[in-house]
Amino acid sequence: MKYRKSEAKDYAREHLRGLWAATLTPFKPDDLSLDEAGFRRNFRHWVDALNLGGLFVTGKQGEFFSMSVEERKKTFDIAVEECGDKAGTILSTSDENLDTVIDLSRHAQDIGADYVIVHSPPLYFHTKIDEILYEYYRHLSETLDIGIAIWHQPDYGYVMEPDLCARIAELPNIVAIKYSVDRDRYAALTRLAGDKLIVSTSSEDHWLENIVELGWQVYLCSTPPFLMQTPNDQRIREYTELAFAGEVEKARAVRDSLDPVRKALKGTRPADKPQAQQKYWQELVGQVGGPVRRPLLNLTDAEKAAVKDALERSGLDLGTGAAPAVSAA
């Protein structure tokens, strides 16, 4: 590990900054096994060509729910090896089984990851949840030395309120949260937690305002940093750096110039195929995508054609080199 448990918050405050992205996991079209070579190629692109600050590995976008524990560990190994000292790693060790969470998190510690991120657990039939959730993260904090990020969105029918999150943030190695709730809630948590918790959410649409109005330091947790940027067109990075430097109006102009790209990316995404659409877009911008695993659905030919047409008309600079290879999956 790169820090002592007691140093986790200070380490995160210094290093968990800038543009991080949530990885998609490439599978081979023939047998749906993990495409290790393709994954490594993507990491080199994200780190060397796009200069991302870090990667959020094998979360929901990355289809962790369809992967074995050993496959998830392999993606962790690849991430740490390929990022090296050039970019940070936050590894998703979320699982319904707590023993699996701890096993994956200890693996992350052992291989030198920067942080782990753990989704709030499914709670069936419960109405009073605060003590259960506090104890869940208290146990993880006690058991693990690595810095832990909370991951919460109301998938399981409950909401972790800001007061509870701020209480959990008092634990020594709870360092951050991906908080996919309404803006009022995450703004309230930002004020409550202060320097004890780095708050983030998945919306690139609100990233600029969250820097300017809430003082946020990291975009942690979704795919726009590598789907809406290419080696020749890094406007998310540009407006981020302008905002950090206090050049707000210039930042806003650059941010707004990406509206056609946002519209193309979101407007061609079937409601039931988010990972498949993003993987195909990923291929069109020169990365390795591949098919999704069951129970997810792949795009139809017509859906692919709509994505390709929208991207080509979006104004994103794809470069002048050879056209990227696109799988038939």
C-alpha positions as CSV (number, residue, x, y, z in Angstrom):
1,M,0.0,0.0,0.0
2,K,1.0,3.6,-0.7
3,Y,-0.1,5.0,2.7
4,R,-1.0,3.9,6.2
5,K,-4.6,3.5,7.1
6,S,-4.4,6.6,9.2
7,E,-3.2,8.5,6.2
8,A,-5.9,7.4,3.8
9,K,-8.0,10.6,3.9
10,D,-4.9,12.9,3.4
11,Y,-3.7,10.7,0.6
12,A,-7.0,10.8,-1.2
13,R,-7.4,14.6,-0.7
14,E,-4.0,15.0,-2.5
15,H,-4.3,12.3,-5.2
16,L,-8.0,11.7,-5.9
17,R,-8.3,14.6,-8.3
18,G,-9.2,15.5,-11.9
19,L,-10.8,13.3,-14.5
20,W,-11.3,9.6,-13.6
21,A,-13.5,7.3,-15.6
22,A,-15.5,4.1,-15.1
23,T,-14.2,1.3,-17.3
24,L,-16.2,-0.9,-19.6
25,T,-15.0,-4.5,-19.8
26,P,-14.2,-6.0,-23.2
27,F,-15.2,-9.6,-23.9
28,K,-14.2,-11.6,-26.9
29,P,-16.9,-12.0,-29.6
30,D,-16.4,-15.7,-30.1
31,D,-16.7,-17.1,-26.5
32,L,-17.3,-14.0,-24.3
33,S,-14.2,-14.6,-22.3
34,L,-12.3,-11.6,-20.9
35,D,-10.4,-9.8,-23.7
36,E,-7.2,-9.2,-21.7
37,A,-5.2,-7.9,-24.6
38,G,-8.0,-5.5,-25.5
39,F,-8.4,-4.3,-21.9
40,R,-4.7,-3.6,-21.7
41,R,-4.9,-1.7,-25.0
42,N,-7.7,0.4,-23.6
43,F,-5.8,1.2,-20.4
44,R,-2.8,2.4,-22.4
45,H,-5.1,4.6,-24.5
46,W,-6.8,6.1,-21.4
47,V,-3.6,6.7,-19.5
48,D,-1.2,7.6,-22.3
49,A,-3.3,9.2,-25.0
50,L,-6.1,10.7,-22.8
51,N,-4.0,11.3,-19.7
52,L,-6.9,10.4,-17.4
53,G,-6.2,10.9,-13.7
54,G,-7.5,7.4,-12.8
55,L,-9.8,4.6,-13.5
56,F,-12.8,3.2,-11.7
57,V,-12.6,-0.5,-12.5
58,T,-15.2,-3.2,-13.1
59,G,-18.3,-1.5,-11.7
60,K,-21.8,-1.7,-13.1
61,Q,-20.8,-0.2,-16.4
62,G,-18.1,-2.9,-16.4
63,E,-20.6,-5.8,-15.9
64,F,-19.1,-7.0,-12.7
65,F,-22.4,-8.9,-12.0
66,S,-21.7,-11.2,-14.9
67,M,-18.1,-12.0,-13.9
68,S,-16.5,-14.6,-11.7
69,V,-14.4,-13.5,-8.7
70,E,-11.3,-14.6,-10.5
71,E,-12.1,-12.6,-13.6
72,R,-12.7,-9.5,-11.4
73,K,-9.3,-10.0,-9.8
74,K,-7.8,-10.3,-13.2
75,T,-9.2,-7.0,-14.3
76,F,-7.8,-5.5,-11.0
77,D,-4.4,-6.9,-11.9
78,I,-4.5,-5.4,-15.4
79,A,-5.6,-2.0,-14.1
80,V,-2.8,-1.7,-11.5
81,E,-0.2,-3.0,-13.9
82,E,-1.2,-0.7,-16.8
83,C,-1.8,2.4,-14.7
84,G,1.5,2.0,-12.9
85,D,2.6,5.4,-11.5
86,K,0.9,7.3,-14.3
87,A,-2.8,7.1,-13.1
88,G,-4.7,6.1,-10.0
89,T,-7.0,3.1,-9.5
90,I,-10.2,2.7,-7.6
91,L,-11.4,-0.9,-7.8
92,S,-15.0,-1.9,-7.4
93,T,-15.2,-4.7,-4.9
94,S,-19.0,-4.4,-4.5
95,D,-21.0,-7.7,-4.1
96,E,-24.1,-8.9,-2.3
97,N,-21.8,-11.3,-0.4
98,L,-19.7,-9.5,2.2
99,D,-17.0,-12.3,2.2
100,T,-16.6,-11.6,-1.5
101,V,-16.3,-7.9,-0.9
102,I,-13.5,-8.4,1.7
103,D,-11.7,-11.0,-0.5
104,L,-11.7,-8.7,-3.5
105,S,-10.7,-5.7,-1.3
106,R,-7.8,-7.6,0.2
107,H,-6.6,-8.5,-3.2
108,A,-6.8,-4.8,-4.2
109,Q,-4.6,-4.0,-1.1
110,D,-2.1,-6.7,-1.9
111,I,-1.5,-5.6,-5.5
112,G,-1.1,-1.9,-4.7
113,A,-4.4,-0.4,-5.8
114,D,-5.0,3.2,-4.6
115,Y,-8.6,2.6,-3.3
116,V,-11.6,0.3,-3.4
117,I,-15.2,1.4,-3.8
118,V,-18.1,-0.6,-2.3
119,H,-21.7,-0.2,-3.2
120,S,-24.3,0.1,-0.4
121,P,-25.7,-3.4,0.1
122,P,-29.2,-4.7,-0.9
123,L,-31.6,-4.6,2.0
124,Y,-34.8,-6.5,1.5
125,F,-37.9,-5.9,3.7
126,H,-36.1,-3.1,5.8
127,T,-37.4,0.3,6.6
128,K,-34.9,1.5,9.2
129,I,-31.6,1.3,7.5
130,D,-29.2,3.8,9.0
131,E,-27.6,1.5,11.7
132,I,-27.4,-1.4,9.3
133,L,-25.5,0.7,6.8
134,Y,-23.3,2.3,9.3
135,E,-22.3,-1.0,10.7
136,Y,-21.7,-2.4,7.2
137,Y,-19.1,0.3,6.4
138,R,-17.7,0.3,10.0
139,H,-16.9,-3.3,9.6
140,L,-15.3,-2.8,6.3
141,S,-13.3,0.1,7.7
142,E,-12.1,-2.0,10.6
143,T,-11.3,-5.0,8.5
144,L,-9.4,-3.2,5.7
145,D,-6.5,-0.8,5.6
146,I,-7.0,0.5,2.1
147,G,-9.0,3.7,1.5
148,I,-12.7,3.0,0.9
149,A,-15.2,4.9,-1.2
150,I,-18.9,4.6,-0.6
151,W,-21.0,3.9,-3.7
152,H,-24.6,4.7,-3.4
153,Q,-27.5,5.0,-5.8
154,P,-31.0,4.0,-4.8
155,D,-31.1,0.7,-6.8
156,Y,-32.3,-1.2,-3.8
157,G,-35.3,1.0,-2.9
158,Y,-33.7,3.2,-0.2
159,V,-31.6,6.4,0.0
160,M,-28.6,7.0,2.2
161,E,-29.2,10.5,3.5
162,P,-26.5,13.1,3.8
163,D,-26.4,12.8,7.7
164,L,-25.7,9.1,7.5
165,C,-23.0,9.5,4.9
166,A,-21.3,12.2,6.9
167,R,-21.4,9.9,10.0
168,I,-19.8,7.1,8.0
169,A,-17.2,9.7,6.8
170,E,-15.9,9.9,10.3
171,L,-14.4,6.4,10.0
172,P,-10.6,6.6,9.4
173,N,-10.2,5.2,5.9
174,I,-13.6,6.2,4.4
175,V,-12.2,8.7,1.8
176,A,-14.9,9.4,-0.9
177,I,-18.4,8.7,-2.2
178,K,-20.0,8.2,-5.5
179,Y,-23.3,9.6,-4.6
180,S,-25.9,9.2,-7.4
181,V,-28.7,11.2,-5.9
182,D,-30.3,14.6,-6.5
183,R,-28.2,17.7,-6.4
184,D,-29.7,19.0,-3.2
185,R,-28.6,15.9,-1.3
186,Y,-25.1,15.8,-2.7
187,A,-24.6,19.5,-2.1
188,A,-25.8,19.0,1.5
189,L,-23.3,16.2,2.0
190,T,-20.5,18.3,0.6
191,R,-21.2,20.9,3.2
192,L,-21.7,18.5,6.1
193,A,-18.6,16.3,5.4
194,G,-16.1,19.0,4.6
195,D,-12.5,17.6,4.3
196,K,-13.5,14.2,5.7
197,L,-15.1,13.0,2.5
198,I,-14.5,13.7,-1.2
199,V,-18.0,13.8,-2.8
200,S,-18.7,13.0,-6.5
201,T,-21.5,12.0,-8.8
202,S,-21.7,10.5,-12.2
203,S,-23.2,13.4,-14.1
204,E,-20.8,15.0,-16.5
205,D,-23.5,17.5,-17.3
206,H,-23.1,19.1,-13.9
207,W,-19.4,18.6,-13.4
208,L,-18.5,22.2,-14.2
209,E,-21.1,23.6,-11.8
210,N,-20.0,21.2,-9.1
211,I,-16.4,22.4,-9.4
212,V,-17.5,26.1,-9.3
213,E,-20.3,26.0,-6.8
214,L,-19.3,23.1,-4.6
215,G,-15.5,23.1,-4.8
216,W,-15.4,19.5,-6.1
217,Q,-12.0,18.1,-7.0
218,V,-12.7,14.8,-8.9
219,Y,-15.0,13.5,-11.6
220,L,-14.9,9.9,-10.5
221,C,-17.3,7.6,-12.0
222,S,-18.6,7.4,-15.5
223,T,-17.6,6.9,-19.2
224,P,-17.6,10.4,-20.8
225,P,-13.9,11.1,-20.2
226,F,-13.1,8.3,-22.7
227,L,-16.2,8.3,-24.8
228,M,-16.5,12.0,-25.4
229,Q,-12.7,12.6,-25.8
230,T,-10.1,11.4,-28.3
231,P,-6.4,12.1,-28.5
232,N,-7.3,15.0,-30.9
233,D,-10.3,16.4,-28.9
234,Q,-10.0,16.7,-25.1
235,R,-12.6,19.3,-24.4
236,I,-13.6,17.8,-21.1
237,R,-10.1,18.1,-19.9
238,E,-9.9,21.6,-21.2
239,Y,-12.9,22.9,-19.5
240,T,-12.0,21.1,-16.3
241,E,-8.6,22.8,-16.2
242,L,-10.1,26.2,-17.0
243,A,-12.6,25.7,-14.1
244,F,-9.9,24.7,-11.7
245,A,-8.0,27.8,-12.7
246,G,-11.0,30.1,-12.1
247,E,-11.6,30.8,-15.8
248,V,-15.3,30.0,-15.4
249,E,-16.8,31.7,-18.5
250,K,-14.1,30.2,-20.8
251,A,-14.8,26.8,-19.2
252,R,-18.5,27.2,-19.8
253,A,-18.0,28.0,-23.4
254,V,-15.9,24.9,-24.0
255,R,-18.3,22.7,-22.0
256,D,-21.3,24.0,-24.0
257,S,-19.4,23.2,-27.3
258,L,-19.7,19.5,-26.4
259,D,-23.6,19.6,-26.4
260,P,-23.8,18.0,-29.8
261,V,-21.6,15.1,-28.6
262,R,-23.6,14.7,-25.4
263,K,-26.8,14.6,-27.5
264,A,-25.4,12.0,-29.9
265,L,-24.1,9.8,-27.1
266,K,-27.3,9.9,-25.0
267,G,-29.8,10.2,-27.8
268,T,-28.8,6.9,-29.5
269,R,-28.8,4.8,-26.3
270,P,-31.6,2.3,-26.1
271,A,-33.0,2.3,-22.6
272,D,-32.4,-1.4,-22.2
273,K,-28.9,-1.5,-23.7
274,P,-26.6,1.1,-22.0
275,Q,-23.5,-1.0,-21.8
276,A,-23.9,-2.3,-25.4
277,Q,-24.3,1.2,-26.8
278,Q,-21.3,2.6,-25.0
279,K,-19.2,-0.4,-26.0
280,Y,-20.1,0.2,-29.7
281,W,-19.4,3.9,-29.4
282,Q,-16.1,3.0,-27.8
283,E,-15.2,0.9,-30.8
284,L,-16.1,3.8,-33.1
285,V,-13.6,6.1,-31.3
286,G,-10.8,3.6,-31.6
287,Q,-11.0,1.5,-28.5
288,V,-11.8,-2.1,-27.8
289,G,-15.5,-2.7,-26.9
290,G,-16.9,-6.1,-27.9
291,P,-20.2,-7.7,-26.9
292,V,-22.0,-7.7,-23.6
293,R,-22.7,-10.8,-21.5
294,R,-26.1,-12.1,-20.6
295,P,-28.5,-11.0,-19.2
296,L,-27.6,-7.8,-21.1
297,L,-28.6,-7.3,-24.8
298,N,-26.4,-6.3,-27.7
299,L,-27.4,-3.7,-30.3
300,T,-29.2,-4.5,-33.5
301,D,-27.7,-3.5,-36.8
302,A,-30.2,-0.6,-37.0
303,E,-29.2,0.6,-33.6
304,K,-25.5,0.5,-34.5
305,A,-26.2,2.5,-37.7
306,A,-28.0,5.2,-35.7
307,V,-25.0,5.4,-33.2
308,K,-22.5,5.6,-36.0
309,D,-24.4,8.3,-37.9
310,A,-24.9,10.4,-34.7
311,L,-21.2,10.2,-33.7
312,E,-20.1,11.2,-37.2
313,R,-22.3,14.3,-37.1
314,S,-21.5,15.2,-33.5
315,G,-18.4,17.2,-34.2
316,L,-16.1,15.0,-32.1
317,D,-12.7,15.0,-33.7
318,L,-11.9,11.4,-34.5
319,G,-8.5,12.2,-36.1
320,T,-7.2,11.6,-39.6
321,G,-5.7,8.2,-39.1
322,A,-7.2,4.9,-40.3
323,A,-10.7,4.2,-39.4
324,P,-11.0,2.2,-36.1
325,A,-11.8,-1.5,-36.4
326,V,-15.4,-2.3,-35.3
327,S,-16.4,-5.8,-34.3
328,A,-19.4,-7.4,-35.7
329,A,-20.7,-8.3,-32.3
